[in-house]
Amino acid sequence: MRWFQSLKKWTRSARRLRRQPRRLACESLETRTVLAHAAVPDAQPNIVFIMSDDQDIATVQYMPRVQELLAAQGVSFANSFVTSSICCPSNVTALTGQYTFNHGVLNNVLPTGGFQKFVNMRTDGDPATQGDESTLATWLDDAGYNTARVGKYLVSYPDDSTYVPPGWDEWYSTYGGSGQYFNYAMNENGQVVRYGSAPEDYGTDVLTAKAVDFIERAEANDEQPFFLQFTPSAPHGANPLRNGPPIPAPRHVGMFAGATAPRTPSFNEADVSDKPPAISSRPLLTDAQIAAIDSEYQTRLEALQALDEGIGQIVDTLAAQGELENTYIVFTSDNGYHLGQHRAFDGKFDVYEEDIRVPLIIRGPGVSEGVTVEQMAVNIDLAPTMARWGQAAPDRVMDGQSLTPLLGEGGETQPWRNDFLVELYRHLPPAQNGDVIKAVRTEHEIYVEYQSGPREHYDLRTDPYQLQNTYATADPAHIAELSQRLAELAVSQGDPPTIESVVVNDDSAQRSMVNSLTVTFDRVVTFDPGAFSLVGEGGSEIGLDVAESEVGGRTIAVLTFTGAGLIGGSLADGNYTLVTRGDHIRDEVGRELDGDRDGNGGGDRVDAFFRLYGDSDGDGDVDWQDRDLFGTAFSMSADQTGYLWYLDFDGDGDVDGLDNGQFNRRFGQS
């Protein structure tokens, strides 16, 4: 193994040169803004990314160590989803932060998906198809991390292959993509190693031991952070080519004897006539099928126990190495799983909640403990989150955003996304009939379009189990809005950053003493010189000093004024226009405020305001004429006296109760 590590280190420099990240326009060490990250330590933390296989969210309750060591010590996401509920697209999304149509691995088999498609995109000579040359692993590796992947990789990863994708310093991967519990082989750092059927060969346990060993050895060099992706097969079926029951560890066989799959209202749904033909043609499940579903459910719970124990061992190892408090741990699954819902026997690859909803729990430095958030997290957010923790430089345009604003204090109330795209590219006729299915999932509903023609719509507030397709009876105008939004998401390259607010002098656009402006963005952004300009009447430009900070995952820029024409640091009377340059501001993945990445002009925002000091007519005193001018400026009627607060009546440089009282006494206002 040492020779393999040495080889990886020797080739890292060459790989970095081949994969130089695209630098942002106008960026330099002198001008680039470096921002502090809320809930992110100054030094690079360790990252452990755990992804189970085919795990529905409800089964997490049967994993006591996950509950105790992760959920009770971190943040759980009540609404976490994948954009494509099948292995390869979901795994690649987690590594790239992109929707399926953007990263190009559409399903599990060639020519449109699978392991080889991801490799081919790197080697096809087209710089627009990055493939496995640009992933979370390469970004963190380039940022100085010691990286390792332990477990399954992508479907069709060929037997006995010694191929190791770029970015991984250590590699322990089973073949085929899933389902290895006994009698399997692994590529271990370029060598094929075979395992048998003895209890100690149980796949989840072997992978756990590899993960623990990597952590212990990685900590021998305490100065270098590590990134471990741990991807066991549980609870995927034992046959990697289909769904079905997994094989529990011998010590767990029978632990959940008699368990029955949840009988949700959608289980063996009585009436599916409102569903598309591929679903409405399904017969009711037979008693034998239901018994098989219950048996599979039992083995799924039992197979998860070794994974739960393995997660406990990983946490214990981190604690023993003194690294637990310096390590982010992310636990999720590549997709959900259905067992009998809507008459479907078992599996995934539908757009229903059972398949697209997954567990997501995060613990680590600065993360709230024992908190559940309701905002919608999506697997497009995983790579941006971990890249940000690792201070890495992604060279893909990611569709997701870092989840860090939701992880610290007050995360439950942070504004977040309103919708996301779901996309499935069927590939195995006739059961999957080659259809393309796309949907927009909002906070409370889902709208689905099948390329073959059918449409579905469910209001999840009144129909959480998706029993009644309301497409035919819903408001046509609302359906049109959803269809338009779906069309936008289906071609998007990630939402650009936006300005949430521009505040004049600390939350009041009518304060007399305008001595600063506060601009709040919806995410972390960086500025080029000239991002802001303030112009007064006659075209005179006001000098600006810009101070940035990050609060709740948002950049706040406070603009103060410099140069001539100021009164005690405040603007003089007059009309002012603040221009925010769309091509001079960009987020962490290079999207500019105007939605481009080219540095060309466009998308500028203009905010205008009127500043009134007190002596509005310039005659040297403050009297009723100033009052009327002030009222006219803010469209106030004669009986509105609130504006009196905003005159610096006594000329002491501020506006307070003394000014209000003096003005009222002089002009007889009550």
Buried (B, 14 or more C-beta within 10 A) or exposed (E): EEEBBEBBEEEBEEBEEEBEBEEBBBBEEEEBBEBEBBBBBEEBBBBBBBBBBBBBBBBBEBBEBBBEBBBEBBBBBEBBBBBBBBBBBBBBBBBBBBBBBBBBBBBBBEEBBBBBBBBBBBEEEEEEBBBBBBBBBBBBBBBBBBBBBBBBBBBBBEEEBEBBBBBBBBBBBBBBBBBBBBEBBBBBBBEEEEBEEEEEBBBBBBBBBBBBBBBEBBBEEEEEBBBBBBBBBBBBBBEBEEBBBBBBBEBBBEBBEEBEBBEBEBBBBEEBEBBBEBBBEBEEBEEEBBEBBBBBBBBBBBBBBBBBBBBBBBBBBBEEBEBBEBBBBBBBBBBBBBBBBBBBBBBBBBBBBBBBBBBBBBBBBBBBEEBEBEBBBBBBBBBBBBBBBBBBBBBBBBBBBBBBBBBBEEBEEBEBBEBBBBBBBBBEEEEBBEBBBBBBBBBEBBBBBBEBEBBBBBBBEEBBBBBEBBBEEBEEEEBEEBBEBBEEBBEBBBBBBBBEEBBBBEEBBBBBBBBBBBBBBBBBBBBBEEBBBBBBEEEBEBEBEBEBEBEBBBBBBBBBBEEEEBBEEBBBBBEBBBBBBBBBBBBBBBBBBBBBBEBEEEBBBEBEBBBBBBBBEEEEEBBEEBBBBBBEBBEBEEEEBEBBBBBBBBEEEBBEEEBBBBBBEEEEEE
